[in-house]
């Protein structure tokens, strides 16, 4: 999966909720106080040998980037090593197309 390919359709499919990696990420975003059932992953890709980079959006029109790091541990025991609020800056970020598409998807679902 390249950064230019939206990843969010997989996140929304019901079987994605049982994918072990995404189940782990869902648990971790819940720890951040985010309702994992109301988000869309706008982008998600490997960014290193033991790191994934992701962009998620919330129905509340908020956007975040995150790093899922599993250095020196099994992939399914990773942690969110970075969590950045890009709500105010997403439109001028490299992720603007993916975030806009995810917001449109959320708007259409409501």
C-alpha positions in Angstrom: 0.0 0.0 0.0 1.5 3.3 -1.0 0.8 6.6 0.8 -1.2 7.8 -2.2 -3.7 4.9 -1.9 -6.5 5.6 0.6 -6.6 2.9 3.3 -9.9 3.9 4.9 -12.2 1.5 3.0 -10.6 -1.5 4.7 -10.9 0.2 8.1 -14.6 0.6 7.7 -15.3 -3.0 6.5 -16.7 -5.1 9.4 -13.9 -7.7 8.9 -11.3 -5.0 9.6 -12.6 -4.9 13.1 -11.3 -8.4 13.7 -7.9 -7.9 11.9 -5.4 -8.2 14.8 -3.3 -5.2 13.8 -6.4 -2.9 13.4 -7.9 -4.3 16.6 -4.7 -3.3 18.4 -4.8 0.2 16.9 -8.5 0.5 17.8 -7.7 -0.3 21.4 -4.9 2.3 21.4 -7.0 5.1 20.0 -9.6 4.3 22.6 -6.9 4.9 25.2 -6.6 8.4 23.7 -10.3 9.0 24.4 -11.3 8.5 20.8 -14.4 6.5 19.8 -12.8 3.9 17.5 -16.2 3.2 15.9 -16.5 6.8 14.6 -13.2 7.3 12.9 -11.8 6.7 9.5 -8.2 5.9 8.7 -7.4 8.3 5.9 -4.0 6.9 5.2 -1.9 4.0 6.6 1.4 2.6 5.4 4.7 1.2 6.6 7.2 4.0 7.3 10.1 1.9 8.5 10.9 -1.7 9.3 9.0 -1.6 12.5 6.7 1.4 12.2 3.5 2.3 10.5 2.4 5.9 9.8 -1.3 6.7 9.8 -3.8 9.5 9.5 -7.2 9.3 11.1 -10.2 11.5 11.0 -13.1 11.8 13.4 -16.7 12.7 12.7 -16.2 15.8 14.8 -14.0 17.1 12.0 -10.8 16.5 13.8 -7.7 14.9 12.2 -4.6 13.2 13.7 -1.5 11.6 12.5 0.1 8.7 14.4 3.0 6.4 14.4 2.4 2.8 15.3 5.8 1.5 16.6 6.7 -2.1 17.2 10.4 -1.9 17.5 11.9 -4.7 19.7 8.4 -6.3 20.2 5.9 -8.3 18.2 4.0 -6.3 15.6 0.7 -6.9 17.5 2.1 -5.4 20.7 3.0 -2.1 19.2 2.3 1.3 20.7 1.4 4.7 19.4 4.7 6.5 19.7 3.4 9.7 18.1 0.0 11.3 18.2 -0.3 14.7 16.5 -3.4 16.8 16.2 -3.5 18.2 12.6 -7.1 19.5 12.8 -6.0 23.1 12.1 -3.4 22.3 9.5 -4.6 19.2 7.5 -5.7 21.3 4.5 -2.1 22.4 3.8 -0.5 19.1 4.8 0.7 16.3 2.5 -2.4 14.3 3.6 -5.0 16.9 2.5 -6.5 14.7 -0.3 -6.8 11.7 2.0 -8.3 13.7 4.9 -10.8 15.4 2.6 -11.9 12.1 1.1 -12.3 10.6 4.6 -14.3 13.6 5.8 -16.5 13.2 2.7 -17.0 9.5 3.5 -18.0 10.3 7.1 -20.4 13.0 5.9 -22.0 10.6 3.5 -22.4 8.0 6.2 -24.4 10.3 8.5 
